[in-house]
Amino acid sequence: MSGTAVPDGIRSARLVLTPLDLAADAAGLHVAYGDPRVSRPWADEEPPRDEAETRERLAARVERPGGRLWTIRRAGEPDALGVVELADVPPTPWLSWMLRPAQWRRGITGEAVAALVEHLFAAGGLERVEAWADAANTGSIGVARRAGLTERSRFTMSTPVGGTREKVVLGRLRAPGPQRFHLAHPVLPVRDVDASLALLHAGLGLEPGFRAGEPAHHAAARLGPWSAGPALRLALAPGGEPIAPVTVVLDAGTPLAGLAARWTAAGGRTGGPVRRMPWGAYELCCLLPEGHRLLVGGPPS
Amino acid sequence: MSGTAVPDGIRSARLVLTPLDLAADAAGLHVAYGDPRVSRPWADEEPPRDEAETRERLAARVERPGGRLWTIRRAGEPDALGVVELADVPPTPWLSWMLRPAQWRRGITGEAVAALVEHLFAAGGLERVEAWADAANTGSIGVARRAGLTERSRFTMSTPVGGTREKVVLGRLRAPGPQRFHLAHPVLPVRDVDASLALLHAGLGLEPGFRAGEPAHHAAARLGPWSAGPALRLALAPGGEPIAPVTVVLDAGTPLAGLAARWTAAGGRTGGPVRRMPWGAYELCCLLPEGHRLLVGGPPS
C-alpha cells in the first residue's frame, strides 16, 4: 500500500479507519504526536523528537499482545490524522485515541470511536470496552459518550510528569443487562458506633450515613456525598468479646500527607508515616481503636 | 395570586419557575400527574384519581421539612406544565421533576432543572445536589446532565409496583474539587487465594483482578468488569494462625434466588435461604470456608 492510497476500512459519514500501517502512516501521525498538546496525556514521557521515534513507539504498541490500532483519515484523503487504539488489557479492553490538534473540535474522534465500537460490537467479537478520561476533560468524556460509553467509576492517578489527576472510567457492554453487583461495604465491629462515626468524620471527612439504635448499634460512614455510594459499615460488637481487627483498602483522591495530618489531629493513630510501597504506590495506615487498619492509597502530596 | 397571573420567578430562555402555589397550580399539574406515563415512576402508588388527590399529595410534599417545589410555566403563559422538586434528604439534596406528556421531547425539563440548579448554586446556598434516573431512561439522564450533574453511582431498587430497576445516581458539587475517596475494598484473609478466587468466580461471577505471588498471596475479585471498580481483596493468611471472620455487605443488582442457586452449585455454603429483613430488604448470606460472611442484599427474584 502506498502512502497516498486510500485503503478500505471502517467507514463513517466523513471518515475511514484502517489498521495502522507503520510505513504509510508514521509521517502523518508524527504531526500529531510531535505536538505537546497530544503527547502530554502520555504522562510519563516527552513528545517524540522525530518521525523515527514516533514510528518506534507505535511499533511497540502494535507488538503488544492483543494491541490493535486504527488510523483515522477523512474519506478520500491520504493524511493520517490520528489513531484509535484498542488495548487488550484485563479486565476489559481499553480504548484510547488521539488526533492532530488542527483537527480538534470538529467531532472527528467522536465519529471515529463510535464507528469503531459499533463495528467491533457488531462484527469483531468484542463484548465490552472501556476508556479513561480526565474528570475535567469534557471533550474526551464526550467522545466516549458518543460511542455509547457511560461513567462507571472514578479513580485518581499520580505520575511524575502528569501530576495528580482524577480519572473517569467510562464503559459499554455489547449486550447491556443489569449489573450483578454494585458495591462491597466492609463491616467493622466497634465498641462505640457514635464515637467511631465521629472519629471517621473528624479524621477522614467521612459523612455519617444511616444510623440505627439509640445508642447506635449499626451505622454507615460514607466515603462521599452521594447516596448509594461506597461506605464503611459500623456494627456494635458484643461487650466483653474480643474484636478481631479488619483490614480495608481505601482509594483516596487527595494527598495522603494532608489526610495523615487530619487523622492525627482528630486523635487517630497511624501505623507510621506515609510510605512508598514496593509497587510504587503510596500508603497511609490509619488505625481505629479496635485495631482495624484502613490502608489508604493515594497521591503522596 | 390568581390562576391566570404570570408570577415573577427564576427565568430561562423559554420558562419561568415559581414556588409551587397549590391553589393556582393544582389544576394544571393534575393534567400531568393524572397521566400514568407521569405517575408510573412514583412506583409505589397509582395515579391520583382527581385534582383534589393531586393537591393532597402535593401538599404532603410541600409540608415535608426542607421540601421545596417549583412550578414550570412557559414565559407569559398561565398553565402549570410541571414541577421541579428539591427534597432535603441526607446525605445530599435530591432533585426530581415531572412534565405533562404533551410537552415532552422539547427540552423543557432540561431547561427548567438547569436554570434552577444554577440559581440555587449562585444564590440559594446549595452546595451539592443529586438526582436518580432509571439506567435505561436516557431522557431523564439527559435532563440531569444538562443541569451539570454527572454519574456518581448505581444501585438497584425493587418495589412492589415498579419492579426491579437499575438506577443511576447523578450529582453535582457547587465547587467541584477532587473526590476525597473513591472506594473501600474489604480485605479477606484466606487459606488459599486461588481457591477463593475460583469459588467467588464460579459462585458469584466475580472476575479475577490483580494477582500477586505464585501461589498467590494477594489478589482481587472484581464485582464488575470495569477497571478501578469495587472488589474484594484476598490475602493469604499465615499458616496455623486462626482466621477471624470478616463481614462484607454486597449490593446486588440481580435476583438473590439465582445467586443462591449459583453459589450453592459452586460448592459454597449459605447461612440459610434468602430472607426478608425487618427493614423490608432481602438478604442472602454466602459463607466462605474461613467463615467470612458476604451479606448480599438485592431483589429477591
Interface residues (C-beta under 8 A of the other chain):
Chain A: V89 P90 P91 T92 W94 R128 E130 W132 T150 E151 R152 S153 R154 F155 T156 T164 E166 K167 V169 G171 L173 P178 Q179 R180 F181 H182 L183 A184 H185 P186 V187 L204 G205 L206 E207 G209 R222 L223 G224 P225 W226 S227 A228 G229 P230 A231 L232 R233 A235 A244 P245 V246 T247 V248 V249 L250 D251 A252 G253 T254 L295
Chain B: V89 P90 P91 T92 W94 R128 E130 W132 T150 E151 R152 S153 R154 F155 T156 T164 E166 K167 V169 G171 L173 P178 Q179 R180 F181 H182 L183 A184 H185 P186 V187 P189 L204 G205 L206 E207 P208 G209 R222 L223 G224 P225 W226 S227 A228 G229 P230 A231 L232 R233 A235 A244 P245 V246 T247 V248 V249 L250 D251 A252 G253 T254 L295
